[in-house]
């Protein structure tokens, strides 16, 4: 169950399986201050692949990030357009979810009434509550994907004045505190291919992140132009760059293709989410059960990011 002591999961810099030796296809794991071949650790690798100091890998990745930096003065113009997309997305989401929220509240009230009257909680009602709650969480995933559209404007923007102006606007007008941690860019990388001596050879973006890069390139044609052919292995073409059309396309299979660490990509992930939220509920005292149901009705976005958006990344 989600408790007040629960905190955001600290995501690793590179997702499991992200760092990969290009020639052998072997992935790297973190081992006492080094990244080293996972097969080598098991004694199954006889390739001449070097161990890489973590600090050296971080430095090489930071150097890679500088090649994606945005030119001065462009971010603000793109930011204005994205704000309009944000408003439309919120309006559409509220219209879409209003019926689900009504079901969640009414079903929750029925369960609370059963608890107050010391009746056994109806399994049908409780299952309906869990299904509705899960669907609302999944719908929020689109909002998380939208926030990724803003990532280049902050993580790839080396101009402090532009960053501060955009961050201040979001904070004052919408109550959003953006993170400007450059290393967050690693969350967008599905695969980072390395030579045997640990140099970055090529990279593959997450599918949704590749869309973000294409969306950015539409506004900044010279974006990513300096990379040699084949360094970025993504080749997917989008028939449209309209956010809502692309989001709808990814949603057709529960965002399985959007991010490799999608919290909704497998039935296992779904069950893991539901267990984290509801396991142990029946063991609570009646008053605590009522308070917990009320808490879930207003589940914070922080909890969403902590438990649902990153479950498969660790």
N, C-alpha and C positions, 0 to 999 in steps of 0.2 A: 504494500500500500504506500501511497505518497504521504510522507509525514512532513512536519514543519522543519525537521532537521535535514531533510533531503536538500542537496545542493546540485548545481549544474555539474554535469559530467565534464571533466576536462578532456577535450579531444586531443589525441596525439597529433603531432605535426603532420605525419604522413599516415594515411589509412593503411590498415593491414593489407598487404599485397600490392600496395602502390609502387614501392621501390622494387624494380625488377632488373636483373642483368639481361641485357638485350640478347646476347649470344646464346645463353643457356635457357633463358626463360625462368630461371630460379628467382624467387622473391627474397627480399632481405628482411631480417628481423633485428630489433634492438637488443643488444647484448652488452651490458656493462660499459656503456659509453661508446659503443661502436655499432654500426650497421654491418651485418655480415650475412652471408648466404645461409638461408634456412636449411638447405640440404647439407651444407658443409657442417653445420652444427650437429646434424644427425649422423655424420660420417658417410653420407651418400654422394658427396660431390668431390670430383677430382679435377675440377677446372681451376685455372690459375686466377681466381677472382679475389681481389684484395678486400680486406676489411676497411671500412671507412669510418673515421672518427665522426661522431655526431656533429661536432662544431664545424668540421669541414663540409659536411653535407648541408648544414644550415647555411653556411657562407655561399656555397655554390648555388643553392636555391634562391638565396637573396639576390645574387647577381643575375639570375634568370629573371626574377621579378622586375628588375630595372628595365629590361628590354620590353616590358609590357606597359611601361608608364605612359600616362596620357599627356598630350601637349598642353601647355598653359592656356587657360581661357576657354577650353572646350567643355569641361565638366559642368560648368554652370548652365550652359545651354541645354545639354542633355538632361540635366537635373530637372529643369522646368517641364520638359515633356514627360518625364517619368512621374512627376507629381500628378499630372492629369491622369495618367494610367492608374496611379495609386487610388485616386478618388473614385474612378470608374470601377476598379476592382472591389473596393470596399462597398460601394453601392450594390454591385451585383451580388457579392457574397452575402450581404445582409438580406437581400430579397430572396436569395436561394435558401438560406438557413432559417428563415423566420418560422417556417412550419416545423422543422426539426426541433428548434428551441422550444416551441410550444408543447410538443410531445414530451421533450425531456422534462420540462417543468411540471406538466400535469402528471406524468408517470411518477416523477420523484415525489410529488405531493401525495399521491395514492400510497406509495410505499411508506412515507413518513406517517401517514394516517394509520396504516396497519401497525406500525411500530408503536405509536402512541396508544393504540387500543389493545396492545399486547397480543396481536394476532400474528400468526405465522406469515412471513413475507411471501407473497405469491411469486412462484418461480417464473411464471409467464411475465409478470410485471417487471421483475428484476432483469430478466433477459432482454426485454424491450428497452429498458433504461440503458443497459450496457451497449446494445446495438446502436441506439441513437447517439449515445455519447461518443462511441467510436467513429461513427459517420461524421459527426461534427468535427472531431479531431482531424479526420482525413481531409475534410473540406478546408481546414486551416492550412493544409500543406501548400495549397496554391498561394496563400499569402506569404509563406516562407520562400517559395520560389520567386515571387515578385521581389522580395527583399534582396535576393541574389542579383537582381538587375542593378541594384544600387552599388553592389560591391566594387566594381571597377572605379566608381567615382570616389571611393574612399581608400580602398586598399592599394590602388594603382595610381593615385593622385599625389605627386610629390610637392604640390603647391599648398602650403599651410593656410594662406588667406582664403583660397577657394574652399578648402576643407572646412574651415571654421565657420564660414558663412552658411554653407549647406547644413552642417551639423546643428548650428544654432537655430536655423529655420525649422528643421524637423523636431528639435527639442521643444521649441516654444509653441509651434502651431499644432503639432500632432503628438507631443509627448514621447517621441521616439529618440532614444539615445543610441546613436550609431557607434559601432566599433570600427576603429581605423587601424587594426592590427594587420600589418602587411602580410604576416605569415598565414592569415586566414585564406590567402590565395591558394594555399595547398589543398584546401577542402574542395576546390574545383578540379583538381587533377586526379584523374582515374588511374593513370599509369605514368610513372617517370622512369624511362628506360636509361640504364647506365651501361657504360663500357666496362670491361673487366677491371680497369683501374679506378672505377668509381666516378668517372666524368659523366655529366649529363649528355646523353646522345640524342634523345627525342622524348616527346611527351604526348599523352592523350588526355584530352579534357573529358570530364563527365558530360553526358549527352546534354543535360540542361545547361551546363556551363558553356558548352560549345555554342549553344543558342545565344547565351549572354554575350559571348565574344562577337558573334555575328551581328547582334543587335548594336553593340558598341561600334563595330566597324562601319555600320550603315551611316553613323553620324561622323565617324572619323575614318575616312577611306584609307589613310596611311597606317592605321592601327595594325600591328603585326606584320607590316610589309617587309621588315628587315630580316625575318627568319628565312633561312635557306629552305628550299623545297624539300619536304619530307620530314622536317624537324617536328612539325605538328602533324600527327598521324590522322586526325579526324578529317573525314571527307564528306560527312552528311550535308546535304543541301536542304534548306527549308523553303517550301513553296511560298511561305509568307513569314514575316517577322512580327506580325501582330501578336501581342502578348496573349490575348484571350484565345485566339485560334490555336496557337502553339500549346498553351496550357491545356486546352480541351483535348488536343491530340495526345498529349502525354497522360492525361487522366483516363483515357480509354481502358488502360490495363492497370489502373491503380498506381500510376507513376513508377511502374517497375523499370522503365527505361530512362527515367529522368536522372536519378542519382543511384549509384551502386550501393549507397548506404541508406536508401529509402526505407523509412520505418514501415511502409505499407507494401513492401515488395513481395513478401511471402506470408503464408498462413502462420508460419512459426513466429514471425515478427508480430503479427496481429495478436496471437495468443500471449506473447510475451508482454505486449502492451496491456492487455486486459488483466493479466495476472498481476502486473505491477500496480494497477489501479484498484482492483477489487479483491485480491486474495487477502483473507483475514477479516473481511468486512463482517462476516457472520459471527466472528468471535468478539466483536466490540459490544460494549454495553449499549442499551437502547438510546440513551442520550448521545453517546459518541457516534452511533450510526447516523442519527439525524444530523448532527453537526458535519459529519463527513460528506453526506449527500449534498448539503448546502455548499460545502467547500468545492465539491466537484462542479457544481453548477456555475461557479465562477473561477474555474481552473485558470491559473495565470499562464501567460505565454511563456514565462520562464520555465515552468514545468513542462510545457509542450516541447520546448527545445531540448530540455534536459533528458526526457525519457522517450520521445517519439521520433524526433527528427534525426537522431544520431545513434539509434540502437544498434545498427549493423555496421557502424564505423569502427567501434572499439575492437 
